[in-house]
Amino acid sequence: MNNSVKVLLLLLICATIDVQEARIQGKEDASVHRRRPDTTTSKFCLFKGQLSNSETCCITLNRPESLDMCGFNTSNPLVMIIHGWTVDGALEGWIWKLSAALKVKLKDVNVIVVDWLTLAHRHYPVAVKNTRIVGQEIADLLDWLEEYFRISKAKVHLIGYSLGAHVSGFAGSYISGPTKIGRITGLDPAGPLFEGMSSTERLSPDDASFVDALHTFTQEHMGLSVGINQPVAHYDFYPNGGTFQPGCHIKHVYNHIAQYGILGITETVKCAHERSVHLFIDSLLNEDKQSVAYWCSDLSTFNKGVCLSCRKNRCNTLGYNIKKVRTQRSKKMFLKTRANMPYKVYHYQFKIRFINQTEHRKLEPSLKVSLFGTEGDAENLPIKLVESITTNKTYSFLIYTDVNIGDLMMLKFKWENSVAWTNLWRTVQTYFPWRQNNFNPELIVRKIRVKAGETQHKVTFCSLNTINMHLQPAQEKTFVRCVGNARRRHRRPK
């Protein structure tokens, strides 16, 4: 069976089961002290390759010689990669890409792939219950490594994808002793049978000294979401709102169903769900293009550009290089990304005061802006209106581009002439020539205030033509830095 079918089957299975009967028991039920087993169902395979291959050597619990045979270095930190649910019973290709990226980035590191295929290759509700078994086995391994080889759990980083994210959480809650696991990263933690659960029944901030999570496919389909929507970490990242991911074509999913049947959504679902993995790999490989996210209450507020602040840990780096700051409450972090690696974009807040010159009319103009900087240009970026322009009022917008323009020096602001308006205007000119002034929409824009999220630099731009600041359809106005805008030294965007 094609590996991409797994997520689709997850949705179909979950849609037919009684969720209440499948509700999982709390972590505390499985955390009773027990004798460490001599064997485990899961395999712990040390990644030995430097490239994206699958060369591994498996370590056996309670057999110290297996560490020597595999070349495990007890002085190096440990990263464990934990896969999710599987239908075809095979490890996915992203595991080796992530393993290789970790080796390239960190060099002196032990990378272990946790192979729990025999327990994950089951009906989804059964695999959910098995996450506790795998979590306990990982905890047993970490306890053994600390007890006999002085490998501190504080130097351990668990990276779990989908169901593997919750496996990581259980492992963190099952370990013995006062030392917590150093870090857990959840890559689009699974939603079905975990959404709405208490912190003891899923990944939570209590499971490690620091927990971060990437949510990339929380959009509901058939009443269920693949990824969990609720916060489960100290920092929860929602790229592009955590639902639609650029390049995954979620908006066409129903057309795909109509054309190809139910199989039409498999690749679409997999693309968005697995994007979390590739965003994390991107953070390892592209050191000079780290994606920055911003603390915000929700996506609609973020889309207004009002959340681009880095004061008091309000912004953070997505992925491996995150600034590890423990918070009392989970912080929801938002950002935009590109469709392909490197995913980084540059965020700007535009504050524009419009004066509507057309009486008793709401305007919804099609506006675009072009940015010109010291290191590059970004042209014809759309400005999305969340409300009609009515009276004298200041509006805030989020603008983003994948071009590093450096210091912003000039703007060009354009009102595009829509086909509907062109036809209306021709009709007015033909049949009502004496009423042309009443139908001619017009805006006045004197200043544009811009804040760059990545540098926190603020600049005010004034109209180049101070005599005529009126803007009409099909017109473009140029704005330059206002006199008195001192060029402040600031961190160069990456």
N, C-alpha and C positions, 0 to 999 in steps of 0.2 A: 504494500500500500504506500502511496506517495506520502512522504513525511509531512507535506503541507496540509494533509487532510486531518491531522490530529486535532487542530484547534476547532475545526468545523464539527468533528464528532463530539468534542467537549460540549459544544453548544447544544447539539441534538440530544445527547445523553442527559445533560442537566435539565433540559426542557421536559423530559419525560419522567423524572424521578420525583418522589415526594421529598422535598428538601427538609421538612421537619423530621422525618424518620432518619435522614442521613446526617443530621446535625452532629458535629463532632464533639467529643468530650474534651474537657479542659486539659491544659498542659499539666496541671497539678496531679491529675489522675495517673499520669505516666511517669511522674518524677520521683516515685518512691524509690529509695535506695535499693539496689539489687547488686548481686554479684556480677562483676564484669565477665561477659561471655568469652569463650575461647575463640569463637568464630563469629563472623558477621555476614549478613545477607548482602550488604553493600560491598562494593569493591573500591579501594582507595588507590588510585593509579597515579603515580608520579609522572608528570609530563617531562619528557627528556629532550624533545625536539626544540630547535631554535626557530624553525619555520612552521608553516601551517600544516603539519603532519600529525599523525596520531601515534607516534612512538611513545609508549608508556611502560612503566614497570610497577606492578602492584605490590603494595605494602600489606602485610598481614598483622592484625592486632595480636599483641603479646608475643610476637616473634621479632626480637631486636635485629636478628641477622638479615631480615628482609629490608631494613633501612639501609644497611651497608651494601647489600646486593644492588639496590636501586640507586645508590648514590645520594641518599637524603642527607643534607647538610644541616645538622642540628643547630648551627650558629645563625642560619638564615631565617628570615620571616617566612611564614606559611600562608599561602592563599589557596582556598579550596573552592572549586567551581561545582555547582550543584544544578543539574538539569531539571526539567519539569516533567510533566505527564508525557507519555509516548504511546502511540498506537502501533507503529511498525517495529518497535523493540530495538531501535538503533540510535546511537548517539548522533546528534546533529552536527553539521559542519561548523557552526559558529563556535562550538566548544574549543576547537583547535585554533581558530583565529584569535579567540580571546586569550587562550593559553600562551600562544606565541607573542601576542602583544604585551602581556605581562612580563614575559622573559626579556623582551626587547627593552621595555621601559625600566624594569627593576634590576635586571641582570642577576644579582645574587639573591635568588628567591626560590623557595620550593613551591611548585604549583601542582596541586593534587586535584584530579578530576574524580568526583564522587559518582560512581556508576551504580545507580540503584534501579536499573532497567527491569529486573525481575519483579520489583514491587511497583514500578511506575507503569508497566505494560499490563494494566488491568482496566476494568471499567472505572470511569472517573471517580465515582464515590468511594470505591475500594482503594484507589490510589491516594485519595485524600486521607483516608484513615491510616494508610501506610506511611504517610509523612512523619508520624510520630515515631515509628520504628526506626526510620532512617535518621531522624534527629537524635534519637538515643544512641545509635551506633556511632554517629559523628562525635557526640559528647564522650562516649567511651574511648574513642581514639585520642581525643584531645586530652582527656584525663590521664591516659597512659603515657602520652608523649611528655606531659608536664611532670608526672610522678617519677618516671625513670630516666628522662633525658633533659629535664629542666627547661623544656620549651614552654615559655610563658604563653598563656592564652591571650595575653595582651598584645602579642605579636601575630595573632591569627586574624585573617580577614576572610570571611565567608561571602561568596558571591552566588546568590541563588536566583534562578530564572523561573518565573511563573510559579508552579507548585514548589520548586526548589527554594523560593524565597521564604516560604512558610516552614520548609524543612530546616532552613537556617535559623529561623526563630525558635523552633523547638529545640534545636541543638544548643542554642544559647541559654535556654531556660533549664535544660537538663544537666549541664555541667556541674561538677561538684567543686567545692572550695570557694574562697572569697573573690577570686580574680575572674572578671568577666572576659568574654571574647572581645578583642580590641575593636573590630568593626564588622558589621553586616551590611551588605548592599543588596537590596531587593530590586531585581530587574522585572518590571511589570508584574508584581505579585498577583497570583491567581485570584479571581473574584468569586466564582461560584462556590458556595458553601463556606466562604470566608467573609464576604461582604456583610457588614453589620454585626459581626461577632465581637465578643469582648476581647480585650488585649491578651488574655490568657489563651485564646484559641486561634491565634494567628501571629504573624510577625508584628512586633511592637517595639517601641523605643527601649523597653526594659531588657531586651534580649542581648544587648551588647553595650559596651561603653559608648559606641557611636553607631547609629543606624541611619542610612540614607536609602531612598527608594526613588525609582523612575517609573512614572505611570504614563504609558503610551497608547493603551487601547482600552479605555474605560467606557467607550461608547456602547450603549445597550443595543443588542440585536435579539429579536425573539424574546424580549423581556429579560435577557441576561447579558452581562458584560464579561468579557474574557479576563480583563485586568480589574483589580480592586480599585474602587474610586476613593474610598475613605483614606485619610492619612494613616500611615503605619510606622512612621520613622521620626527622627528628629528633624530631618529635612526631607520633604516630599516634593519631587520635581514633576511638573506637568508640562512637558514640551508641547507647544501648540494647543494648550488646554488639556492635554492628556487623552484626546479622542482622535481627531483626524490628524494624520501625519502626512506631510507633503510627499508626493510620489506614490502614495498607497491607494489613492483613488477611492476613498470610502464613499464619496458622493455618488459613485456609479454602481454601488453594490446591487441595488435593486434592478438596474438595467442588466447586470451580469446574470442575476437570477432568472430574469425573463428570457435571456438568450441561451444560457447554458444549463439552466436548472440550478439545483441547490449547490452543485459543485462550483458554480461561478464565483462564490465568495471565499473559497478556501485560500487562495493566494492573497486576496485583499486582507483577510483576517490575520494571516501569518505575517504579512508585511508590517502592519502596525504594531502587533504584539512583539515581534522580534526587533523592532526598531530600538527598543530599550537597550538591547545587547550592543547594537552597532554604535549607539551614542556613547556607550561606555568605552568601547574599543577606540572610538574616535578620540576620546579624552586621553588615551594612552599614547596614541600614535602621533597626534598633532599638538605637540607641546606649545607651539606658537599661536594656536587658534583654539583656545579654551572657551567653551560656551558659558556665558554668565546668565544666571536666572535671578529673578527679583521676587521678593516677598509681596504677595498681594492677596486680597480676600477672595477674588474670583476672576474668571477670564474676562468678563465684560468690563470690569474695572481696569484690568491690565491693558485691554485693547484701547483704552483712552490715554494710555501713556503716563498715568499719574503715579505709577508704582516704581519708577526708575530711580530708586534711592539706595545707596549703599551704607547709609548711616546705621549704626547699632546693629551690624550684621544683617541688614535687610537685603543684601545680595550675596550670592555665593556661586562657586564654580561647580558646574555639573560634571559628575564623573569621578574618576580616580583622585583627581587633585583637589577635591572639595576641602574647604576649610572646616575642620572638625570642631564645631562649637555645639556643645550640648545645650538644649533649650528645654524649658519647662513644658512648653506646649509644642506640638508639631507645627512646623512652618511650611505653608504651601508656597512653592516657588514656581514662577511662570517664566517662559521664554519662548521665542520663536526660533525655528531652525530651517535650514535648507532641506531639499529632497535627497541630497547626496552628501557623502563625506568629502571634505570636512563640513560639518553641519553648522558651524558658527555663523551667526549674523550679528549686525550692529544695530542696537536699538536707540531710537530718538523719540523724545516727546516734543510735539509741536503745539504751541499755544498761540492761537490766532484769534484776534478780535475782528469779527465780521460786522459791518454795518450794512444792513439790508436796505437798499434804496427803493425797493418795489413795495408799495403800500398794499397792505392786506393780502400778501401772498407769502406762502411758505416756499422756500427754495431748497431744492435737493440737487445741487450742481455736481457734475462729475469733475472732480478736482485731481490734479496730479502735480507732483513737485519733483524737481531735479536738484540734486546736491552736487556742489563743486568744491573740492577740497585740495589740500596741499599734496595729497598722494594718490588721488583718483576721483572719479566722478560716478554718480549713480543717477540715472535719468529715468523720468516718467514713472515715479513711484506713486501708486494710487493712494489717495486719502479716503478712508472709509468713514462716511457720515453715520453716526448712530442716531441722529435726530435731525430734523429739518432746521434750516437757518431761518430764523424769523426776524428778531429785532437786534438791537445793539447788544451783542453778547460775546464772551470769550469761550472758545471751544478748544478742547484738548484732544490730540490724536496721537496714536502710536505709529511711527514710521520705522521700517527696518529694511536693511539691505545687506547682502553678503559681500559688498565691496568695502574695503578699508579705505575711506577717503581721507584719512588724516584729520587735520584741522579744517573744519567747515568754514569756507570763505564766502560763498555766494549761493543764493537760491534762485530758482526760476519757478514761479507759481503759475499754473495754467488751468483755465476753465475750459474743459473740452466741450465742443458743440455736439450734443447728441442728435441723432437722426430725428427723434420725436420733436425736439425743439426746433430744428431746421424746418421741418414741415409746417409746424404751427406758425413760425415766424413768416414763412412765405404766404400762408393763408391770410395772416393779418395784413401784410403789405398789399396783397391783392384786393381784398374785400373791405378792409377797414383802414385805409391809409391815414385817416384823421386820428386813429387811436393807437398809433405805433408807440408813443411814449408810455402809454399805460401798460403795454405788454412787454416792454423791453426790460428784462431783469438786469440788476446791477448790484454789485457789492463794492464796498470800500474796505481795503486792507492796508493799514498804515504800517504795522509792525508785526513781526513774527518772532516769537521767543522759542529757542531750541535748547533742549538739554540732551546731551549725549549720555546714555546709560553706562557705557563701558568706561568712559573717562570722567563722568560726573561734571563735565564742562558745560557751562551755560553761556549762550551768546544771543544777543538781540539783533535782528536784522530789520533794516528800514528800506522802504521803497526807493529804488534808484531814481525814479521820476517823482519828485516831491510835488510837482504841479498837478499832475493827473494821476491819482491813485485809484481811479474807478476801474473795476474789473467786470467785463461782460463776457458772454459765451464766445468761445474761439479766441479769446485774448490770453496773452501771457505777460506776466509782470516779473521784473528782475528785482531782487532784494540783496542788498549788501550789508556788511556789518555797520551798525549805527556808529556815528562818531562818538568816541568816548569808550568804546568797547576795548578795554585793554586786553592784550593777549596774555592770558595767565598761563604759567607753566603748569603742565599736568601730565599725567601718565599717558604715554602713547598707547592707543588701542592695539590689541594683539590680533 
